[in-house]
Amino acid sequence: KYYASVAMENPVGPITNKASIQGELKSGSLMNFELDNPSKDKPAFFDWGSLISMYRDPTQHSEIKSKMERYRKQTRRSRILQELTDAVNDGGVYGRIRSGGRTYDISAGRAKLSRDTVILTSGKGASGLAKRVAVRLHDEKGEMLYQADRGKVVASWDPVRRRNTLMIELMGRLRLPGRLVDRQSEAPRKSRWDSGSLPLPRDEQFEQVPMVDLLERPGDFTTSRRVIAGIDSLTKHRTAKIRGQIEAEMNFRIAYGLSCALLVAMGAALGVISRGGQFLTAFAISVIPAAGIIVMILMGKRMISNPDSSTTGGYIVIWGGMAALLLIDIVIYYRLGKR
C-alpha cells in the first residue's frame, strides 16, 4: 500500500470539525491517506469470479461506485422533496422532519419543486381556503408557530457531517413567536427566519434498493430529470466501456488458453512429421500461425473493449483466428494419419 501526506508552513484553515471556525497555526500537516491502486480497476488484474461479478454489477467498479453514490444522495434528496411537495399540494401537512426532539410541520398554499429546492407560497390550497406558509415546531414542552408569505426548503449535502441535510427558510411579512404558543406571546416581526441545518428524513424503502437497480432503472426511484439524465449518460458511456473491457478480457483469456492448447497439439504433430530432420521447416510452420493468432487476439480484444468500434467485428477477429488455427490442426493431423 502507498500513502501520501501534505505538510504546510503557516497554514490558515479549520481547527475544529465546524467549518465556520477557523484559526492560524504556525505549522501543520494533513493526515496520511491511502493512495488508490491504479491497477485495481483494470480487468486484466481481476480473477474470473470478479470479472463475472463486475459484469453483472458494474457498481462494484470504484469509478462507477463513486458516481452512483453521488446520484444516490441526490435521489434521496429528490424523493423527500417530492414527498413534501405532494403533501403540501394535497392540502396536508408534512411532518417527517425531526431534529433534537423537535418535529417541524410544514404547510402552505402551494409548493413547487425546483432541483434541490421546494418553493412554498401562500394562496388557496387544495381545500380552497387561503393558507399562509407555516412551520409549526412542537416537542414535549409545547409548540411554536412561524408564518410568512413565502418560504423554501433547501436540501443539500453537508461535507462536514457527511450527510444529507435540509434547511427551512421563511420570508415576507414574517410572524415569529416570542415564546411557546400556549403562553400567547409574540415577538416583533422580522424579514427572514431559517431553521438551520436539519437532518434529511429517512427513506427506509429506498435504503433497501441495491445500487445496481438504481443504475439500471433510475426512473423507478426518482422523478428528477437531472439524476435520470446523469445516470443514463453514465450507463451509455462509462458503464458500457467498462462492460466492454470485461467482455474483451474474458474472451481474451478463453481464446488465449485454447490457442495454447491448439498450438501445443500442432507442435506435437509437426514434431512427429519432421523427425526425419526437417525441424526448421516444422518450427517455421508453427511460428507463423502462432504469431498470427496473437495479433488477432490482441486486435479483437481492443475492438471489443472500444465502444466506438464494432464489438461483433472484435468477436469475428478473435474467434475467426481460433477457427483458422483449428482448421490448420485438422489438416496437419489428417496428413499425419495418412502417413
Secondary structure as the mmCIF struct_conf table of DSSP 4:
data_model
#
loop_
_struct_conf.conf_type_id
_struct_conf.id
_struct_conf.beg_label_comp_id
_struct_conf.beg_label_asym_id
_struct_conf.beg_label_seq_id
_struct_conf.end_label_comp_id
_struct_conf.end_label_asym_id
_struct_conf.end_label_seq_id
STRN STRN1 TYR A 3 ALA A 4
STRN STRN2 ALA A 7 GLU A 9
BEND BEND1 ASN A 10 ASN A 10
STRN STRN3 VAL A 12 PRO A 14
BEND BEND2 ILE A 15 ASN A 17
TURN_TY1_P TURN_TY1_P1 ALA A 19 SER A 20
STRN STRN4 GLN A 22 GLU A 24
BEND BEND3 LYS A 26 LYS A 26
STRN STRN5 SER A 27 SER A 29
HELX_LH_PP_P HELX_LH_PP_P1 LEU A 30 ASN A 32
STRN STRN6 PHE A 33 GLU A 34
HELX_LH_PP_P HELX_LH_PP_P2 LEU A 35 ASN A 37
TURN_TY1_P TURN_TY1_P2 PRO A 38 ASP A 41
HELX_RH_3T_P HELX_RH_3T_P1 PRO A 43 PHE A 45
BEND BEND4 PHE A 46 PHE A 46
HELX_RH_AL_P HELX_RH_AL_P1 TRP A 48 ARG A 56
HELX_RH_3T_P HELX_RH_3T_P2 PRO A 58 GLN A 60
BEND BEND5 HIS A 61 HIS A 61
HELX_RH_AL_P HELX_RH_AL_P2 SER A 62 ASN A 89
TURN_TY1_P TURN_TY1_P3 ASP A 90 GLY A 91
STRN STRN7 TYR A 94 SER A 99
TURN_TY1_P TURN_TY1_P4 GLY A 100 GLY A 101
STRN STRN8 ARG A 102 SER A 107
BEND BEND6 GLY A 109 GLY A 109
STRN STRN9 ARG A 110 SER A 114
TURN_TY1_P TURN_TY1_P5 ARG A 115 ASP A 116
STRN STRN10 THR A 117 THR A 121
STRN STRN11 GLY A 123 LYS A 124
TURN_TY1_P TURN_TY1_P6 ALA A 126 SER A 127
BEND BEND7 GLY A 128 LEU A 129
STRN STRN12 ALA A 130 LYS A 131
STRN STRN13 VAL A 133 ASP A 139
TURN_TY1_P TURN_TY1_P7 GLU A 140 LYS A 141
STRN STRN14 GLY A 142 ALA A 148
BEND BEND8 ASP A 149 ASP A 149
STRN STRN15 ARG A 150 ASP A 158
TURN_TY1_P TURN_TY1_P8 PRO A 159 ARG A 162
STRN STRN16 ARG A 163 MET A 171
BEND BEND9 GLY A 172 ARG A 173
STRN STRN17 ARG A 175 ARG A 175
STRN STRN18 PRO A 177 PRO A 177
BEND BEND10 GLY A 178 ARG A 179
HELX_RH_3T_P HELX_RH_3T_P3 VAL A 181 ARG A 183
TURN_TY1_P TURN_TY1_P9 GLN A 184 GLN A 184
STRN STRN19 GLU A 186 GLU A 186
HELX_LH_PP_P HELX_LH_PP_P3 ALA A 187 ARG A 189
BEND BEND11 SER A 191 SER A 191
STRN STRN20 ARG A 192 ASP A 194
STRN STRN21 LEU A 198 PRO A 199
HELX_LH_PP_P HELX_LH_PP_P4 LEU A 200 ARG A 202
HELX_RH_AL_P HELX_RH_AL_P3 GLU A 204 GLU A 207
TURN_TY1_P TURN_TY1_P10 GLN A 208 GLN A 208
BEND BEND12 VAL A 209 VAL A 209
HELX_RH_AL_P HELX_RH_AL_P4 MET A 211 GLU A 216
HELX_RH_3T_P HELX_RH_3T_P4 PRO A 218 ASP A 220
TURN_TY1_P TURN_TY1_P11 PHE A 221 PHE A 221
HELX_RH_AL_P HELX_RH_AL_P5 ARG A 225 LEU A 234
HELX_RH_PI_P HELX_RH_PI_P1 THR A 235 THR A 239
HELX_RH_AL_P HELX_RH_AL_P6 ALA A 240 ILE A 273
TURN_TY1_P TURN_TY1_P12 SER A 274 GLY A 276
BEND BEND13 GLY A 277 GLY A 277
HELX_RH_AL_P HELX_RH_AL_P7 PHE A 279 SER A 305
TURN_TY1_P TURN_TY1_P13 PRO A 307 ASP A 308
BEND BEND14 SER A 309 SER A 309
HELX_RH_AL_P HELX_RH_AL_P8 THR A 311 LYS A 338
#
